[in-house]
Amino acid sequence: MKRDDIRFSLPSKGRLAEDAQAFLAACGLNIYKPNPRQYAASIPNLPNVTVLFQRPTDIVVSVRDGSVDFGFTGLDVTLEYGGDHEEVLVLHEALGFGGCRLALAVPESWTEVVTVAGLVAEVATWDRPLRVATKFTNLAGAFLEAQDVKPFKLVYSEGTLEVTPSIGYADCIVDLVSSGQTLKDNRLRLLEGGEILRSQAALVANRAALQQRPEVLEVARTLLEFTEAHLRAKDRLMVVANMRGESPSAIAGRLLEQKVLGGLQGPTISPVLSSDDNQSWYAMQIVVRRDELIEAIAELRAIGGSGVVVTPVTHIFEEEPERYRAMMKAVRGE
């Protein structure tokens, strides 16, 4: 049955769910969910969008099957469950939260096996396949084949993978790793060269919905606009200062001679209406990187800046986001 609503799925629980909602709020797209027990919500700034809450894997499947138009989920599950399906289009693969690695880990007791090449050599001497426990069978299988690990057998497991080698269910595992402490607690370690994927949260969409429904395409543009504007701004600060000078161009020349005072496209300079008729005051305004603030303040003081005010920047909008252009090419099949 044809739908006329627009659906956006978010993770339903855990750290990824919390980070996804916090990220949208920082983008200016707050989630309104009056009843925490409900599995649907809304975004007041996108009144035609219904927000649903699902497991990360189910989000990919729902987007792939067209029952959901957009989703925030992990890049890892996106590539595992939607990588071979043209209907799942990744609009943004680096939202900056939910970071982890998909990697191959072996028991610490395998002291002679340090690298993937060492694993290949070891398994070649066995009279049975290497048993690898994982829930990422597509990504793990493709990696093991590419590394020429053979023979191997994938053992699908949804449970706690770290215990499978110790109980004899598998020889090693392919799983998501963040700090690596859980591996250490279960006497496992990562192999050198065994990283399969660096993953984080991604924005995915149903390709057919983008192609066939203009209203879905418009929501995609808004999501990308606000996502990119927030990501571009989150590490930036607005710096405003007063400076004496003969003219805006003279002050601009002094600013542009410095290392970090160039701003995004140059400083903005405007006259200050001062009661001191003997001095020409100007207000200069630039955007600097957060990690360059100390250097920026020092440079400003060195060229006569005073009354410096620093404020956070929430959004920096471009004329047209690069990822929007990439999306349109993908929608058109270019």
Steps between C-alpha positions, in 0.01 A plus 500: 500500500633842407592726792457875516688552828876544543671272754831552675630219725736551794665243729258397774734453797853523630778752449439525125138600563602771748771634272269503196239712675764731647654543155166592342433747781839663438406526132180685595276199437369412845301181553157541661393184681243577772461136602830313552320168451392586147701376202416805292582869535524819294742777408320837529732657241410218257124475554445249219748248643410214737787379719514128578729311737658169399808287554793614281483184288124535451549860385717384210252227404206741519677757281602225258143371474347847469285493814720784635641790297794612719700365789787565737692177554853365509708486184595146606144363488427708190778328306418160650126500424469755223837504325392287204162670464472805275192620688707599805671829427752635753447878511755571774748244634671711770260659747764509772346268762463126552864437410639145514710252303406166348806283550639147525609385847676179608579342839797647685641145523573506126837661567644410160209657309548877506391611153239396246785359289600290800143376531500399133817299550368337818164395354674355194653233730167394647291206385176689562354845425555802720174559687414870527208610719327817381168660421661687209522202267507700176774743606701235684478252212606758243796606718623145564478416131686817403775416752518141364419342836395147407328287575264679735149451633279782624303421815207740534439620853277775640618450857816597683765418244796551733431172685472280191873414473528410869208257482617342176215634287743686273873564458484878471247778450413795277316760703461870571767651724504838672747517787612137475454440874243225447748312282766526771256382765436188292869444414468598137708745296476668162714377214724747321335570165175350625291817493216449253310828534501826693136571566289783636143619470370557147195655336341259251203533268286295264610575144158437341329739744748774407445436130123476504383738776602869482395556862745232617776658294427837663528348848831342396629842402396647836662215694825540307492881525464501878729202556783650296447848647528363854802280426678789334430730795552275802877555515482873424463816705394854412754764611411870509745772600546877483802643319636846422593565139503735208251299292336156474751398233794597723362290788426212265859512380629464857263211569585310183870521581435278802495122499145422621304826459385451143150376585298288259536737205665797668410730792186710520580859607256779581536847658431553870311821582730623776475820706874544453523711185879473501507124454359282223365181649388196309340170601646196336329160488649165403435129546790294634559136583437419866845346540658820363326740739800562727719579200228722351466706820878543521518617138211743551664658801830527314339718231290713733178307550300567817160424651513151352172305514486127421176313433420146380386446141207261458462488121703600196292460185666466162343602171429132429638209706743274319313191620175638357665523159630143543150384594345657192755328276419167662125559466545579131719194456807697394 
